[in-house]
Amino acid sequence: MKIVGVAACTAGIAHTYLAKEKLIKGAESLGHQIRVETQGTIGVEEELTADEIKSAELVIIAADVNINGKDRFSDKPVVKVPTHVVIKSPKNLIKNAEKQMRQNQ
């Protein structure tokens, strides 16, 4: 599955990058492709492209604050969770999202 994500925390530093790292490792270990954008104190890094979003089957937003550009994902299945959920259990989050997507088909 192709996944895109956005990670953002209140300070825009530690939890943002931890969540990004955990999402990537969790998704790849389950055989998925993933790209994660971060939004923090220094702005947007590794911004998702329109093509990446278009080809994505799932969007994961790991954020403790409102993110910019949510409208980019309006036609995609979106899972929104606090960063600590992704940091603690990224594989379970992705597996649950997969299960829910199968049920909605």
JOGI-V363709 format. One record per residue. N is the residue number from 1. RES is the residue in one small letter. SS is DSSP state (hx for helix, st for strand, lp for the rest). PHI is phi as a letter, one per 30 degrees, with the letter a starting at -180 (none if undefined). PSI is psi in radians with two decimals (none if undefined). Layout:
# JOGI-V363709
<<N/RES/SS/PHI/PSI> <N/RES/SS/PHI/PSI>>
This chain:
# JOGI-V363709
<<1/m/lp/none/2.56> <2/k/st/c/2.21> <3/i/st/b/2.45> <4/v/st/b/2.70> <5/g/st/b/2.90> <6/v/st/b/2.32> <7/a/st/c/2.35> <8/a/st/a/2.36> <9/c/lp/b/3.06> <10/t/lp/d/-0.70> <11/a/lp/d/-0.38> <12/g/lp/i/0.40> <13/i/lp/b/-1.68> <14/a/hx/e/-1.03> <15/h/hx/d/-0.53> <16/t/hx/e/-0.87> <17/y/hx/d/-0.57> <18/l/hx/d/-0.77> <19/a/hx/d/-0.74> <20/k/hx/e/-0.87> <21/e/hx/d/-0.78> <22/k/hx/d/-0.71> <23/l/hx/d/-0.80> <24/i/hx/d/-0.87> <25/k/hx/d/-0.74> <26/g/hx/d/-0.80> <27/a/hx/d/-0.81> <28/e/hx/d/-0.63> <29/s/hx/d/-0.37> <30/l/lp/c/0.08> <31/g/lp/i/0.29> <32/h/lp/c/2.77> <33/q/st/c/2.43> <34/i/st/b/2.56> <35/r/st/b/2.35> <36/v/st/b/2.23> <37/e/st/c/2.54> <38/t/st/c/2.56> <39/q/st/b/2.07> <40/g/st/b/-2.76> <41/t/lp/d/-0.43> <42/i/lp/c/0.19> <43/g/st/j/-2.75> <44/v/st/c/2.29> <45/e/st/b/2.51> <46/e/lp/h/0.86> <47/e/lp/e/2.35> <48/l/lp/d/2.45> <49/t/lp/d/2.83> <50/a/hx/d/-0.66> <51/d/hx/d/-0.71> <52/e/hx/d/-0.74> <53/i/hx/d/-0.75> <54/k/hx/d/-0.71> <55/s/hx/d/-0.16> <56/a/lp/d/2.49> <57/e/lp/c/-0.28> <58/l/st/a/2.51> <59/v/st/c/2.26> <60/i/st/c/2.12> <61/i/st/c/1.94> <62/a/st/c/1.66> <63/a/st/b/2.51> <64/d/lp/c/-0.01> <65/v/lp/b/2.93> <66/n/lp/d/2.44> <67/i/lp/c/2.77> <68/n/lp/d/2.52> <69/g/lp/i/0.43> <70/k/hx/d/-0.52> <71/d/hx/d/-0.33> <72/r/hx/d/-0.39> <73/f/hx/c/0.27> <74/s/lp/e/-0.49> <75/d/lp/c/0.30> <76/k/lp/c/2.66> <77/p/lp/d/2.24> <78/v/st/b/2.29> <79/v/st/c/2.14> <80/k/st/c/2.17> <81/v/st/b/2.76> <82/p/lp/d/2.72> <83/t/hx/e/-0.62> <84/h/hx/d/-0.48> <85/v/hx/d/-0.77> <86/v/hx/d/-0.72> <87/i/hx/d/-0.70> <88/k/hx/d/-0.73> <89/s/hx/a/1.19> <90/p/hx/d/-0.68> <91/k/hx/d/-0.77> <92/n/hx/d/-0.71> <93/l/hx/e/-0.84> <94/i/hx/d/-0.75> <95/k/hx/d/-0.73> <96/n/hx/d/-0.68> <97/a/hx/d/-0.73> <98/e/hx/d/-0.79> <99/k/hx/d/-0.80> <100/q/hx/d/-0.66> <101/m/hx/d/-0.71> <102/r/hx/d/-0.69> <103/q/hx/d/-0.53> <104/n/hx/d/-0.09> <105/q/lp/d/none>>
